[in-house]
Amino acid sequence: MVLAFKIGFLEISWVDLVDIGLVAVLLYQVYKLIRGSIAVKIFLGILALYLIYLIVRAAQMELLTTILGQFMGVGVLAMIILFQPEIRKFLLLIGRSTEINRDSILKGLAHWRTEHPEEFDVHELMEAIKTLKATRTGALIVFSRDIELKFYAETGDALDARVSKKLLLSIFNKNTPLHDGAIIIYKGRIKAARCVLPVSENDHLPSHFGLRHRSAMGMSEVTDTLVLAISEETGRLILARNGKYLRSLKLKQVEQRILEYLHNEEPKTWEEMPEESEPVEEIKAH
């Protein structure tokens, strides 16, 4: 073991530094998951209970030590039950990163036979979005570039249809059975409609965000997708990506963002785009 430095009698090796760094990263990720949610209060309550247990055990209070010890004995199981949503979200994030890395490796190995996603008429899509906004028709559209999203597609009805304005308007018409849910567009085709998406539990989202907008944020948090949501009440449109969202976009800017995502030309961070009238806002959900 290679020695890095020494503090008094304590010897610190490079392995210890790596170990501390990894633990710090893990704790930070856990903190980001539970920050702003009720899980923080539960965690603090468990921590306070454990500190009380240590104090009464040190004070040799046998009765309290026995009672609290029973709670500590099932502490791991209780934490799994109480923090089930946070644990599930953490595992989804790990799975998402693993799947993205796997796809990147496979693409690198088969670079000589790179496949381009099937093109679709973006003009048809934008005309449909324009009509949906003007008529205040609620819509939820998921664009997937690399992953088929079978798990989410199976929650709805399979279509495998070409993207067209008439079809999109028919799907999201409030009098049709397919309007309540999301559609998934993969490789230029609508794979499924009426799909159920995960809802974001972020407490810092605006209060006016309805279920569609929160679903768009939730999907963008756990998958590598671009999600477009249109409010049924106000016609407000947002684009969600990696737990961030853009609002007050003009249709041309929406089209540009969609094309950048589909062709893997999007910037690493969403920067504000110049425009003539209303500002483009980038909000990072904390």
Phi, psi and omega in degrees: 000125183280126181279128179272305176199176185227133176242101184061237178274354184269122179260125181251123179257170178295326178297321178298319180295318177297318180299314180296319180297318179294321178295320179297317178297317180298314179296322179294319178295319177297318179298319179296326181292319186263351181297134178082004180242172180292344180298331179298315181294322177296317180297317179295324177296317178296319179296318179296320179296321179292321178295320177297320178299317179295322181292313182291331177288321177292328179276001177059041173272095191298316184295309180295323179298319180294316181295310181292330178298327177295322176293318181294330181296328179253020184299317182296315179296319179296320180293323178298320180290314184291322184257027182303314179298319181292319178296318179298317180295320179297316179293325177296320178295319178295315179297322178296315180296319180296318181293320179296316180296320179298316179296322180295320180295314180297322178294322179294321180290328182250037185298328183292342177239047180301132179257135178264139180298145179301128182284149172224165185285102180295331179299319177299317180298313183291325176296321177294317179297319179300316180293319180298320178293315184296325182265003182053050177261123182296139181210151179216112186236126179253125175255123179242128185266319188241339187243136184285340179058048182299322183301315181282326179296326181288347176281348180244211181247126181293138179235304185054057184241158177289143180287124177213157181297314182298318181293317180297316179293326178291319181296314186270003173298128187296349179265002180257153182288347184266356189288335186272091181145191183250156169253150180245123178253119182225126181054044173078008181229149176280107184284323183201158176230167182060037182275146179265127181250154176291140182265132179295139178257015181291122182282351184266003177288151180303146183294335182280355178291124177270192184296322181296314181294321179290327175292321177299317178295317181298317179295321181290337180284328187250354179224161178269068184231166170248128186237131178249132180230137176237127182285138178284331183279319188242346186076009180292135182246138173227154169245128182247138181204124176054041178077007175244162177217150176245136177228175181059034179272142170280159184300325179294323178290324176299314179300318180297317180296320180295315180294320178299319180293312184295327180262011176057040180245009183289148177292159179297326177236148178279107178263156181294141181255136180293141177208175189273319188246273187276144186285151172271128183248135175248124182240126175262121181285116182271000000 
